[in-house]
Amino acid sequence: MQKSQVSFKILLFIAFVSMCISCSEQERESIVDDELIGYINSFVEEGAKRGVDVSIEGLEAYLLTEFSEDKEDTVCGWATLDNSEYQRIEILLSQNCWGERSDLEKENLMYHELGHALLNRRHLNGTLPNQATQKSIMCSRVCNNFNMFYEEGPMREYYLDELFDQNASFPASIENKDFKRVVYEIGFEEDDGDYLVLDFDGPLSDSSYTVKRDSIELNRTFEFGLNVSTKESVSDSMILFKSFDFIDFEPHSNLKAKAKIISNDFKGRIDFGMSIRDRNDSSFSGFSRCQREYLNTEINGDIEVEFYGISSRTELVSVFFLIYTNGPSNIFIDDIQVELLE
């Protein structure tokens, strides 16, 4: 009789434990907005392709008109981190954050947030060997989290490899390219009397600046270039850019832009960069992407910036100078050149 009572108690204990496990499993049931299910499933599939088993048990994923916690106005999504018991992501349901975005742009954002919640990935800023392209989809503030990859191909594969394995190698098919040809260059040697025909567009009417073709003595010879000068002691900014058609290239080629920038009295910062876009995108948004290099204080020499993995959608390339001044300055720009590497 005593033995039966003991056995009965054991059975009751096992039943109780089973009930607790069952309750626990119910508590960790996933709750996912219907619009987000496809991106979460594809995330799991991409992990499986790379030998990573991603569990979505207990994940909560919501599209909300406002976040459940106070967040910065510029944030479109957030996720939990370092929490094995509770994984949650929230995406802001607005036109800019979701409604007007393409499937790939939504995938960019979702994979970033899922990297936090399911892979425990923190933000990671840093560049690839070209010193311009961000090395991880987990970058923050210094990158556009909607446009880390903008089409199927080597760049998307690399970013997903790195997402699931931080030791992933940058693909040689992107990095190692040979010089093909110069696709654009301007040296300002000829004086046609009308500097606007150079097609440098910007706030030239701003009384803070003058922009004109001029000469400078270098190594006992005179060279012509574009002279940008401030008229007075002001803190201001401006942009000069030149756009040109870009056709007849292999998808995922590289571009390298070069320029000579000289100033002995510059006060402020210059960004030299390059953007790519199609003809329907005139606002440096959507498909377009930019790479930049930054210069500070005294400038005397060449600068270059590389663009890896050019999309087959590219139809226009722009070379630009963003000039931020903290006082009167003279800047001399010359020998702008863009090379194609395939």
KOLVEX-873940 format. One record per residue (C-alpha): chain; y, z, x; residue in three letters. Coordinates in Angstrom, 3 decimals. Last residue first. Layout:
N
NODE,A,Y,Z,X,ALA
...
// end
This chain:
342
NODE,A,45.264,-63.840,35.678,GLU
NODE,A,48.595,-62.610,37.047,LEU
NODE,A,51.841,-63.994,35.605,LEU
NODE,A,55.041,-63.271,37.489,GLU
NODE,A,58.453,-62.394,36.042,VAL
NODE,A,61.570,-62.677,38.217,GLN
NODE,A,65.089,-61.272,38.204,ILE
NODE,A,66.804,-62.020,41.513,ASP
NODE,A,70.027,-60.061,41.031,ASP
NODE,A,71.652,-57.011,39.424,ILE
NODE,A,74.719,-55.287,40.921,PHE
NODE,A,75.788,-51.970,39.398,ILE
NODE,A,79.286,-50.515,39.592,ASN
NODE,A,79.965,-46.996,38.330,SER
NODE,A,82.581,-44.857,36.585,PRO
NODE,A,81.041,-41.720,35.051,GLY
NODE,A,77.862,-40.318,33.590,ASN
NODE,A,76.211,-43.660,32.935,THR
NODE,A,73.031,-44.664,31.104,TYR
NODE,A,71.900,-48.252,31.637,ILE
NODE,A,68.864,-49.671,29.871,LEU
NODE,A,67.921,-52.873,31.676,PHE
NODE,A,65.633,-55.350,29.970,PHE
NODE,A,63.110,-58.099,30.575,VAL
NODE,A,61.839,-59.541,27.319,SER
NODE,A,58.622,-61.451,26.684,VAL
NODE,A,57.954,-63.498,23.563,LEU
NODE,A,54.795,-65.009,22.086,GLU
NODE,A,52.216,-62.271,22.598,THR
NODE,A,49.372,-62.278,20.068,ARG
NODE,A,46.784,-62.811,22.825,SER
NODE,A,47.676,-59.311,23.990,SER
NODE,A,48.673,-58.736,27.606,ILE
NODE,A,46.270,-56.392,29.395,GLY
NODE,A,48.443,-54.645,31.960,TYR
NODE,A,52.245,-54.776,32.225,PHE
NODE,A,53.701,-54.173,35.652,GLU
NODE,A,57.151,-52.946,36.656,VAL
NODE,A,59.191,-53.795,39.704,GLU
NODE,A,62.172,-52.489,41.628,ILE
NODE,A,63.902,-53.926,44.651,ASP
NODE,A,66.647,-52.342,46.723,GLY
NODE,A,69.604,-50.010,46.892,ASN
NODE,A,70.125,-47.477,44.162,ILE
NODE,A,71.902,-44.160,44.494,GLU
NODE,A,71.428,-41.690,41.630,THR
NODE,A,68.358,-42.284,39.426,ASN
NODE,A,65.947,-45.111,38.728,LEU
NODE,A,63.280,-45.225,36.029,TYR
NODE,A,60.464,-47.710,35.491,GLU
NODE,A,59.561,-48.944,32.048,ARG
NODE,A,56.755,-50.490,29.994,GLN
NODE,A,57.315,-51.630,26.433,CYS
NODE,A,55.089,-52.610,23.527,ARG
NODE,A,55.668,-54.770,20.476,SER
NODE,A,53.132,-54.798,17.650,PHE
NODE,A,55.204,-52.677,15.278,GLY
NODE,A,58.508,-51.870,16.942,SER
NODE,A,60.806,-53.449,19.539,PHE
NODE,A,62.933,-54.763,16.642,SER
NODE,A,62.401,-58.512,16.644,SER
NODE,A,58.784,-58.623,15.562,ASP
NODE,A,58.045,-61.847,13.724,ASN
NODE,A,58.175,-63.899,16.908,ARG
NODE,A,55.433,-61.883,18.592,ASP
NODE,A,56.034,-59.063,21.036,ARG
NODE,A,56.032,-58.070,24.693,ILE
NODE,A,58.434,-55.697,26.414,SER
NODE,A,59.525,-55.324,30.036,MET
NODE,A,61.377,-52.600,31.813,GLY
NODE,A,64.072,-51.366,34.108,PHE
NODE,A,65.492,-48.011,33.061,ASP
NODE,A,68.720,-47.060,34.823,ILE
NODE,A,70.053,-43.522,35.098,ARG
NODE,A,73.390,-41.814,35.678,GLY
NODE,A,76.084,-41.975,38.321,LYS
NODE,A,76.058,-45.128,40.412,PHE
NODE,A,78.322,-45.163,43.463,ASP
NODE,A,76.307,-47.085,46.031,ASN
NODE,A,74.766,-49.554,43.630,SER
NODE,A,72.150,-52.270,44.080,ILE
NODE,A,69.416,-53.510,41.742,ILE
NODE,A,67.075,-56.327,42.756,LYS
NODE,A,64.591,-57.300,40.074,ALA
NODE,A,60.882,-57.714,39.536,LYS
NODE,A,58.657,-58.111,36.484,ALA
NODE,A,54.858,-58.204,36.789,LYS
NODE,A,52.689,-59.480,33.972,LEU
NODE,A,48.943,-59.011,33.568,ASN
NODE,A,46.377,-61.136,31.753,SER
NODE,A,44.475,-59.670,28.834,HIS
NODE,A,44.351,-63.020,27.009,PRO
NODE,A,44.681,-66.011,29.363,GLU
NODE,A,48.089,-67.655,29.409,PHE
NODE,A,49.698,-70.788,27.981,ASP
NODE,A,52.708,-69.323,26.175,ILE
NODE,A,55.581,-66.910,26.785,PHE
NODE,A,58.953,-67.810,25.342,ASP
NODE,A,61.901,-65.992,26.897,PHE
NODE,A,63.956,-62.886,26.227,SER
NODE,A,66.695,-61.506,28.466,LYS
NODE,A,67.971,-57.987,28.052,PHE
NODE,A,70.993,-55.882,28.788,LEU
NODE,A,71.196,-52.474,27.175,ILE
NODE,A,74.035,-49.970,27.062,MET
NODE,A,74.702,-46.278,27.483,SER
NODE,A,77.690,-43.955,27.637,ASP
NODE,A,79.219,-41.032,29.451,SER
NODE,A,82.754,-42.074,30.258,VAL
NODE,A,85.109,-42.123,33.211,SER
NODE,A,86.673,-45.532,32.763,GLU
NODE,A,86.013,-49.238,33.014,LYS
NODE,A,82.304,-49.026,33.705,THR
NODE,A,80.836,-51.820,35.753,SER
NODE,A,77.968,-54.286,35.444,VAL
NODE,A,77.877,-57.106,37.989,ASN
NODE,A,75.330,-59.869,37.522,LEU
NODE,A,74.363,-61.672,40.696,GLY
NODE,A,75.592,-63.938,43.427,PHE
NODE,A,74.753,-63.386,47.063,GLU
NODE,A,77.121,-63.439,50.030,PHE
NODE,A,75.804,-63.323,53.554,THR
NODE,A,76.448,-60.802,56.312,ARG
NODE,A,73.245,-58.870,55.545,ASN
NODE,A,74.275,-58.515,51.894,LEU
NODE,A,77.796,-59.243,50.722,GLU
NODE,A,78.152,-59.168,46.934,ILE
NODE,A,79.089,-61.818,44.442,SER
NODE,A,79.958,-61.758,40.742,ASP
NODE,A,78.696,-62.882,37.340,ARG
NODE,A,80.173,-60.668,34.663,LYS
NODE,A,79.538,-57.600,32.544,VAL
NODE,A,82.406,-55.219,31.805,THR
NODE,A,81.773,-51.855,30.235,TYR
NODE,A,83.421,-48.943,28.409,SER
NODE,A,85.335,-51.230,26.055,SER
NODE,A,82.106,-52.079,24.239,ASP
NODE,A,82.315,-55.775,23.417,SER
NODE,A,79.351,-56.434,25.685,LEU
NODE,A,77.108,-54.329,23.474,PRO
NODE,A,73.998,-56.236,24.498,GLY
NODE,A,72.585,-59.702,24.910,ASP
NODE,A,71.960,-61.385,28.236,PHE
NODE,A,71.557,-65.012,27.268,ASP
NODE,A,72.743,-66.389,30.619,LEU
NODE,A,74.968,-68.632,28.526,VAL
NODE,A,77.110,-65.520,28.044,LEU
NODE,A,78.442,-65.869,31.578,TYR
NODE,A,80.564,-68.899,30.762,ASP
NODE,A,82.249,-70.331,33.843,GLY
NODE,A,79.252,-72.390,34.906,ASP
NODE,A,78.808,-70.585,38.214,ASP
NODE,A,75.419,-71.321,39.736,GLU
NODE,A,73.593,-68.797,41.922,GLU
NODE,A,72.768,-66.300,39.140,PHE
NODE,A,69.227,-65.783,40.490,GLY
NODE,A,67.118,-66.193,37.359,ILE
NODE,A,63.352,-66.281,37.123,GLU
NODE,A,60.648,-66.761,34.483,TYR
NODE,A,56.950,-67.681,34.405,VAL
NODE,A,56.260,-67.417,38.130,VAL
NODE,A,52.672,-68.480,38.691,ARG
NODE,A,49.069,-67.344,38.936,LYS
NODE,A,48.950,-64.305,41.219,PHE
NODE,A,45.491,-62.781,41.138,ASP
NODE,A,44.295,-60.020,38.832,LYS
NODE,A,42.342,-56.832,39.424,ASN
NODE,A,43.455,-54.186,36.946,GLU
NODE,A,42.287,-55.518,33.595,ILE
NODE,A,38.812,-56.806,34.441,SER
NODE,A,38.536,-53.940,36.908,ALA
NODE,A,38.368,-51.575,33.967,PRO
NODE,A,40.022,-48.162,34.481,PHE
NODE,A,37.171,-45.797,35.140,SER
NODE,A,36.135,-43.052,32.731,ALA
NODE,A,36.341,-39.529,34.172,ASN
NODE,A,37.988,-38.148,31.019,GLN
NODE,A,34.894,-39.052,28.995,ASP
NODE,A,35.084,-39.343,25.184,PHE
NODE,A,38.760,-40.307,25.044,LEU
NODE,A,38.502,-42.124,28.383,GLU
NODE,A,35.865,-44.533,27.041,ASP
NODE,A,37.968,-44.956,23.873,LEU
NODE,A,41.044,-45.848,25.924,TYR
NODE,A,39.033,-48.261,28.073,TYR
NODE,A,37.434,-50.020,25.117,GLU
NODE,A,40.829,-50.447,23.436,ARG
NODE,A,42.275,-51.884,26.651,MET
NODE,A,39.307,-54.232,27.169,PRO
NODE,A,39.398,-55.854,23.717,GLY
NODE,A,40.081,-55.308,20.030,GLU
NODE,A,43.807,-55.243,19.373,GLU
NODE,A,46.879,-53.012,19.607,TYR
NODE,A,45.774,-50.200,21.897,PHE
NODE,A,48.072,-47.294,22.694,MET
NODE,A,50.209,-48.505,19.799,ASN
NODE,A,50.390,-45.850,17.084,PHE
NODE,A,50.606,-42.939,19.531,ASN
NODE,A,53.724,-44.449,21.113,ASN
NODE,A,54.058,-42.835,24.523,CYS
NODE,A,56.101,-40.294,26.502,VAL
NODE,A,56.046,-37.765,23.643,ARG
NODE,A,52.288,-37.112,23.930,SER
NODE,A,49.356,-38.708,25.722,CYS
NODE,A,45.895,-38.198,24.235,MET
NODE,A,45.251,-41.964,24.124,ILE
NODE,A,45.003,-41.620,27.883,SER
NODE,A,46.087,-43.419,31.045,LYS
NODE,A,49.647,-44.255,30.022,GLN
NODE,A,50.717,-47.668,31.323,THR
NODE,A,53.632,-47.564,33.781,ALA
NODE,A,52.553,-46.518,37.266,GLN
NODE,A,50.483,-49.716,37.649,ASN
NODE,A,47.610,-47.519,38.828,PRO
NODE,A,47.300,-45.832,35.411,LEU
NODE,A,49.835,-43.277,34.281,THR
NODE,A,49.956,-39.627,33.321,GLY
NODE,A,50.262,-37.495,30.215,ASN
NODE,A,47.332,-35.584,28.751,LEU
NODE,A,47.580,-33.635,25.501,HIS
NODE,A,44.579,-31.399,24.930,ARG
NODE,A,41.106,-32.580,23.989,ARG
NODE,A,38.916,-30.146,22.035,ASN
NODE,A,36.580,-33.014,21.167,LEU
NODE,A,36.516,-32.527,17.380,LEU
NODE,A,40.016,-31.264,16.511,ALA
NODE,A,42.122,-32.546,19.391,HIS
NODE,A,40.395,-35.889,19.855,GLY
NODE,A,40.377,-36.216,16.076,LEU
NODE,A,44.192,-36.127,16.225,GLU
NODE,A,44.357,-38.909,18.808,HIS
NODE,A,41.626,-40.913,17.056,TYR
NODE,A,43.567,-40.692,13.781,MET
NODE,A,46.828,-41.936,15.320,LEU
NODE,A,45.304,-44.934,17.077,ASN
NODE,A,43.108,-45.733,14.049,GLU
NODE,A,46.181,-45.759,11.836,LYS
NODE,A,47.802,-48.243,14.213,GLU
NODE,A,44.635,-50.325,14.201,LEU
NODE,A,44.509,-50.385,10.401,ASP
NODE,A,48.164,-51.421,10.212,SER
NODE,A,50.963,-48.943,9.447,ARG
NODE,A,53.478,-49.296,6.633,GLU
NODE,A,52.035,-46.505,4.460,GLY
NODE,A,50.960,-44.154,7.243,TRP
NODE,A,53.548,-42.472,9.456,CYS
NODE,A,56.565,-44.661,8.713,ASN
NODE,A,55.835,-45.050,5.002,GLN
NODE,A,55.021,-41.379,4.535,SER
NODE,A,51.776,-39.474,3.993,LEU
NODE,A,51.906,-37.152,6.987,LEU
NODE,A,48.474,-36.776,8.535,ILE
NODE,A,46.783,-33.356,8.685,GLU
NODE,A,43.809,-32.420,10.803,ILE
NODE,A,41.562,-29.377,10.493,ARG
NODE,A,38.689,-27.913,12.458,GLN
NODE,A,37.720,-24.291,11.815,TYR
NODE,A,34.909,-22.317,13.390,GLU
NODE,A,34.912,-23.775,16.912,SER
NODE,A,38.670,-23.470,17.277,ASN
NODE,A,40.195,-24.479,20.601,ASP
NODE,A,42.541,-26.986,18.944,LEU
NODE,A,43.596,-27.593,15.350,THR
NODE,A,45.245,-30.878,14.464,ALA
NODE,A,48.638,-32.412,13.850,TRP
NODE,A,49.999,-35.691,12.512,GLY
NODE,A,53.149,-37.753,12.052,CYS
NODE,A,55.475,-35.601,14.184,VAL
NODE,A,59.139,-36.661,14.445,THR
NODE,A,60.419,-34.020,12.013,ASP
NODE,A,58.860,-31.252,14.103,GLU
NODE,A,56.255,-29.120,12.376,LYS
NODE,A,56.259,-26.114,10.003,ASP
NODE,A,52.769,-25.564,8.611,GLU
NODE,A,51.024,-27.019,5.536,SER
NODE,A,52.536,-30.356,6.434,PHE
NODE,A,54.394,-32.424,3.853,GLU
NODE,A,53.443,-35.422,1.731,THR
NODE,A,49.849,-34.776,2.766,LEU
NODE,A,46.898,-36.895,3.872,LEU
NODE,A,44.158,-34.412,4.674,TYR
NODE,A,41.229,-33.878,7.001,ALA
NODE,A,39.043,-30.755,6.918,GLU
NODE,A,36.112,-30.677,9.304,LEU
NODE,A,33.390,-28.110,8.544,GLY
NODE,A,30.627,-30.167,10.100,GLU
NODE,A,32.143,-33.263,11.685,ILE
NODE,A,29.785,-33.180,14.667,SER
NODE,A,30.248,-35.682,17.466,VAL
NODE,A,27.200,-36.499,19.583,ASP
NODE,A,28.501,-38.211,22.727,VAL
NODE,A,26.316,-40.867,24.367,GLY
NODE,A,29.046,-43.484,24.623,ARG
NODE,A,27.953,-45.532,21.621,LYS
NODE,A,27.516,-42.223,19.752,ALA
NODE,A,31.192,-41.390,20.362,GLY
NODE,A,32.286,-44.730,18.935,GLU
NODE,A,30.102,-44.081,15.873,GLU
NODE,A,31.654,-40.629,15.298,VAL
NODE,A,35.136,-42.146,15.516,PHE
NODE,A,34.054,-44.937,13.141,SER
NODE,A,33.001,-42.297,10.594,ASN
NODE,A,36.330,-40.458,10.953,ILE
NODE,A,38.338,-43.662,10.535,TYR
NODE,A,36.368,-44.658,7.419,GLY
NODE,A,36.701,-41.204,5.818,ILE
NODE,A,40.503,-41.051,6.163,LEU
NODE,A,41.483,-42.807,2.942,GLU
NODE,A,39.026,-40.671,0.929,ASP
NODE,A,40.622,-37.418,2.108,ASP
NODE,A,38.043,-35.266,3.874,VAL
NODE,A,36.563,-31.859,3.093,ILE
NODE,A,33.552,-31.160,5.270,SER
NODE,A,31.199,-28.352,4.227,GLU
NODE,A,31.418,-25.337,6.480,ARG
NODE,A,31.410,-22.786,3.659,GLU
NODE,A,28.326,-24.446,2.155,GLN
NODE,A,26.463,-24.123,5.437,GLU
NODE,A,27.431,-20.465,5.650,SER
NODE,A,26.186,-19.867,2.116,CYS
NODE,A,22.851,-21.476,3.001,SER
NODE,A,22.632,-19.413,6.165,ILE
NODE,A,23.380,-16.289,4.145,CYS
NODE,A,20.758,-17.213,1.557,MET
NODE,A,18.213,-17.792,4.279,SER
NODE,A,19.044,-14.406,5.801,VAL
NODE,A,18.545,-12.719,2.408,PHE
NODE,A,15.240,-14.517,1.852,ALA
NODE,A,14.061,-13.449,5.309,ILE
NODE,A,15.088,-9.841,4.595,PHE
NODE,A,13.333,-9.878,1.205,LEU
NODE,A,10.203,-11.238,2.836,LEU
NODE,A,10.347,-8.507,5.471,ILE
NODE,A,10.761,-5.866,2.770,LYS
NODE,A,7.728,-7.250,0.898,PHE
NODE,A,5.666,-7.134,4.073,SER
NODE,A,6.657,-3.513,4.642,VAL
NODE,A,5.806,-2.609,1.035,GLN
NODE,A,2.471,-4.380,1.333,SER
NODE,A,1.647,-2.435,4.501,LYS
NODE,A,2.405,0.883,2.814,GLN
NODE,A,0.000,0.000,0.000,MET
// end
